[in-house]
Amino acid sequence: MTKKVLAVGEIRDGEFRNVSFEAVAAAKEISAGGEVVGVLLGENVSSLGNELIAYGADRVVVVDSDKLAGYTPDGYSQALQAVIDQESPEGIVLGHTAIGRDLAPKLAARLNSGLVSDATGVETAGEEFIFTRPIYSGKAFEKKVVAEGIVFATVRPNNIPALEKDESRSGDVASLDVDIKDLRTIIKDVVKNTASGVDLSEASVIVAGGRGMKGSENFTLLDELANVLGAAVGASRGACDAEYCDYALQIGQTGKVVTPDLYIAVGISGAIQHVAGMSNSKVIVAINKDPEAEIFNIADYGIVGDLFDVVPKLTEEFKNV
Ligand code: FAD
């Protein structure tokens, strides 16, 4: 049976985060040929509606309000609830981002419906939605079958490929007026503290440094390599604890979970808690002076050497590519 599924777009600095298009692709799969309705929540976002359609949404519902200029749980949940009330969908897909992780369970609980979080794959079989998601810190994957009821799902960035953009697609972009009230949180200022311009959780290349970097000043070596590769810079908790960099860069069990095409681990030992956040990267390169370091057990390519020799050489070589 075909289904109506909402795909919630996420906008940052006036542009979609890629996971928005991945959510549309997941919604398309779940809909089994039914309708995919893109949802846009924010201030001055209506003009972006057509981009969701180009990526596969059949139409888009926009809640545009100055009360949605920044994310607040109260404001966004009222807006999304209004869209759900209007559309009565069978499924709602969001990115597994800070916003999706906050919004999806809040509304799922309010609507007494199920939630599958952090899905890395989705398929349909008859009436059922089947989601794949990692368990035991990424060491195994489980399949969750949702047989009935509305289902909320959050999809992990960089796992479900977005559909090809097709600007010739057309669809309705309609506004929904929502009286957003009783906000208990007001965003006064947003302080950005990621070191590089590339979003870590969506980056296709990540250069991550560990305690082997020996000091915050040496992270410039990683910045230089990252600049040449168009990569984001990440870190182990060892590096963050040693105050070499901000905790916003931490990758791992208690940091960000990333799945880039290429992950370069520099001076990182490969502790289980770090590996939990990056082991699903497509290609892993490890640079470590200790040939016995655990990180080499999961690396596709290993360079045994002093990072202070290896990294500048790599940067120079990549400049020539
Ligand atoms: P180390 O283990 O000290 O490794 C440094 C590496 O650098 C070594 O392998 C060394 O050989 C190499 N090295 C040193 N000098 C050089 C050089 N000149 N050239 C090349 N290589 C060199 N950790 C995380 O990363 N993320 C998490 O989310 C996380 N969550 C945790 C949650 C809990 C509950 C706990 C208990 C721990 C958690 N940890 C996490 C910490 C984790 O256990 C490790 O302590 C941490 O990952 C170690 O960081 P590291 O690899 O940078 O440092």
Residues whose N, C-alpha, C, O or C-beta is under 5 A from the ligand:
A	BS01	FAD	G210 R211 G212 A235 S236 R237 G238 A239 I251 G252 Q253 T254 G255 G267 I268 S269 G270 A271 Q273 H274 I287 N288 K289 D290 A293 G305 D306 L307 F308
